[in-house]
Amino acid sequence: MRTDRSPPEPLARGVRGLLILGGTTEGYALAEALSERSDLRVVSSLAGRTEQPRRPCGEYRIGGFGGIPGLIDYLRAQRLDAVIDATHPFAATMGWNAAAACDALGLPLLRLERPAWQPQPGDDWQQIDDWPAAVAALQRSGARRVLLAVGRQELAPFAALDAVSFLIRAVSAPRPLPAFKDARVLLARGPFTLADERALLADERIDTIVCKNSGGAATAAKLRAARELGVRVIMRQRAPRPPTTLATDVQAALAWLDTNVSKPSD
C-alpha cells in the first residue's frame, strides 16, 4: 500500500492514473476488476469512517483530502488522470468535491452508483428527505419498536423519542451512543439473508424500519421481509448529486474507462 504521503513513482509509458473514491461494494469490485490491468495505476481512497475497513485490491489510501483544494493537490501530486466516484449514495460532500476538483483540472469524472430501491406492491413506505421528517413520521405513526439502520453517525435526532424502543443496527459501535431512553445496539455487516431478516423483525416485534435508500443487494432483504410481515418502512431519499456521467454497475464503468481514459500519446 502507498498512502498520499508517499511520492508517486514514475509511470511507465502508456500507463494512466485512476483514483477510485471507494468504500462501497461497487468500489471494491471495480478495484478488483482493474487489478490485473498493466495500463492503469489504480488508487482506491477510503474515508476511514468504519473501524478496520475492508482493504481493496491494489493500492489504497485512507482518510480525507482536506476539501476541494486538498483533492486538487493530491490529484496533481499523484499525477492521476481520471476519477471514478464510487462513494456511498449518502456520502453527501465527496461527490461535490470530486466534481469541483475534476472541473478545475479538466479531468474526466464518472459517478458509479447502484440504482435506488423502488417500492413494490405490498410495501408500506413513507419516503422522507431528512431525519427530522423521519422523527415526525415515527411520532405520527405511533411506532413502538423500531429497527434503526441509518449508520452510527446519524442517531442523535432519534434519541428524544422516549416512547420508542430502538434496535440500532450498525457495522461499528456508536461512540458515544446518544442518550436514548430505550435502545440496544446490534453490530452486524451485510449481506443479510431474507430468512435472517424475517426472523429478526419477528423476534424483535419490529413495527417500523428507518433506513436510507442505499440500494444494492447487501441490505435489501430487510425490505422484502418488511413487505411480507407488514412492517412499515420510513425511507430517506438520496440528496441531489452534481451532474456528471453515471454508471450503474462495474461493467459500465469499465466501458467508460476504455472510452474516456485513453493511453497518453508517445
CORWO-V563866 format. One record per residue. N is the residue number from 1. RES is the residue in one letter. SS is DSSP state (@ for helix, = for strand, . for the rest). PSI is psi in whole degrees, 0 to 359 (NA if undefined). OMEGA is omega as a letter, one per 20 degrees, with the letter a starting at -180 (none if undefined). Layout:
N RES SS PSI OMEGA
N RES SS PSI OMEGA
This chain:
1 M . 138 r
2 R . 135 r
3 T . 177 a
4 D . 351 r
5 R . 348 a
6 S . 139 r
7 P . 142 a
8 P . 146 r
9 E . 151 r
10 P . 135 r
11 L . 142 r
12 A . 157 r
13 R . 135 r
14 G . 3 a
15 V . 132 r
16 R = 158 a
17 G = 134 a
18 L = 133 r
19 L = 123 r
20 I = 116 r
21 L = 102 a
22 G . 217 a
23 G . 352 r
24 T . 168 r
25 T @ 318 a
26 E @ 321 r
27 G @ 316 r
28 Y @ 317 a
29 A @ 323 r
30 L @ 315 r
31 A @ 320 r
32 E @ 317 a
33 A @ 332 a
34 L . 1 a
35 S . 337 a
36 E . 4 a
37 R . 122 r
38 S . 347 a
39 D . 3 a
40 L = 135 r
41 R = 117 a
42 V = 127 r
43 V = 123 r
44 S = 138 r
45 S = 128 r
46 L = 141 a
47 A . 330 r
48 G . 27 a
49 R . 348 r
50 T . 149 r
51 E . 138 r
52 Q . 61 a
53 P . 150 r
54 R . 137 a
55 R . 131 r
56 P . 165 r
57 C . 142 r
58 G . 203 a
59 E = 143 r
60 Y = 164 r
61 R = 159 a
62 I = 133 r
63 G . 170 a
64 G . 174 a
65 F . 343 a
66 G . 43 r
67 G @ 192 a
68 I @ 314 r
69 P @ 319 r
70 G @ 321 r
71 L @ 319 r
72 I @ 314 r
73 D @ 320 a
74 Y @ 313 a
75 L @ 321 r
76 R @ 312 a
77 A @ 324 a
78 Q . 359 r
79 R . 51 r
80 L . 146 a
81 D . 347 a
82 A = 161 a
83 V = 135 r
84 I = 117 r
85 D = 100 r
86 A . 31 r
87 T . 168 a
88 H . 146 r
89 P . 340 r
90 F . 17 r
91 A . 88 a
92 A . 325 a
93 T . 320 a
94 M @ 322 a
95 G @ 319 r
96 W @ 321 r
97 N @ 319 r
98 A @ 318 r
99 A @ 317 a
100 A @ 318 a
101 A @ 316 a
102 C @ 324 r
103 D @ 319 a
104 A @ 325 a
105 L @ 355 a
106 G . 33 a
107 L . 144 r
108 P = 141 a
109 L = 134 r
110 L = 139 r
111 R = 118 r
112 L = 108 a
113 E . 128 r
114 R . 148 r
115 P . 150 r
116 A . 154 r
117 W . 148 r
118 Q . 139 r
119 P . 142 a
120 Q . 162 r
121 P . 132 a
122 G . 348 r
123 D . 147 r
124 D . 83 a
125 W = 144 r
126 Q = 119 a
127 Q = 127 a
128 I = 166 a
129 D . 343 a
130 D . 172 a
131 W @ 326 r
132 P @ 324 r
133 A @ 325 r
134 A @ 317 r
135 V @ 315 r
136 A @ 322 r
137 A @ 321 r
138 L @ 319 r
139 Q @ 316 a
140 R @ 323 a
141 S @ 345 a
142 G . 27 r
143 A . 143 a
144 R . 327 a
145 R = 113 a
146 V = 130 r
147 L = 115 a
148 L = 107 a
149 A = 67 a
150 V . 5 a
151 G . 156 a
152 R . 347 a
153 Q . 358 a
154 E . 37 a
155 L . 334 a
156 A @ 319 a
157 P @ 337 a
158 F @ 348 a
159 A . 340 a
160 A . 353 a
161 L . 86 a
162 D . 339 a
163 A . 1 a
164 V . 137 r
165 S = 119 a
166 F = 137 r
167 L = 110 a
168 I = 115 r
169 R = 127 a
170 A = 159 r
171 V . 319 r
172 S . 154 a
173 A . 134 r
174 P . 129 a
175 R . 108 i
176 P . 160 r
177 L . 126 r
178 P . 162 a
179 A . 70 r
180 F . 147 r
181 K . 323 a
182 D . 100 a
183 A = 143 r
184 R = 150 a
185 V = 129 r
186 L = 111 r
187 L = 120 a
188 A . 147 r
189 R . 131 r
190 G . 172 j
191 P . 150 r
192 F . 140 r
193 T . 159 r
194 L @ 318 a
195 A @ 318 a
196 D @ 320 a
197 E @ 320 r
198 R @ 317 r
199 A @ 319 r
200 L @ 312 a
201 L @ 320 a
202 A @ 313 a
203 D @ 323 a
204 E . 0 a
205 R . 45 a
206 I . 130 r
207 D . 345 a
208 T = 140 r
209 I = 135 r
210 V = 125 a
211 C = 176 r
212 K = 151 r
213 N . 72 a
214 S . 335 a
215 G . 179 r
216 G . 168 a
217 A . 337 a
218 A . 324 a
219 T . 16 a
220 A . 339 a
221 A @ 330 r
222 K @ 330 a
223 L @ 321 r
224 R @ 319 r
225 A @ 320 r
226 A @ 320 r
227 R @ 315 a
228 E @ 325 a
229 L @ 359 a
230 G . 32 a
231 V . 133 r
232 R = 145 r
233 V = 125 r
234 I = 114 a
235 M = 119 r
236 R = 130 a
237 Q . 158 a
238 R . 144 r
239 A . 159 r
240 P . 148 r
241 R . 159 r
242 P . 146 r
243 P . 119 r
244 T . 170 r
245 T = 138 a
246 L = 135 r
247 A = 139 a
248 T . 359 r
249 D . 170 a
250 V @ 322 a
251 Q @ 320 r
252 A @ 324 r
253 A @ 320 r
254 L @ 320 r
255 A @ 320 r
256 W @ 317 r
257 L @ 314 a
258 D @ 330 a
259 T @ 323 a
260 N @ 347 a
261 V . 79 a
262 S . 164 r
263 K . 145 r
264 P . 151 r
265 S . 150 r
266 D . NA none
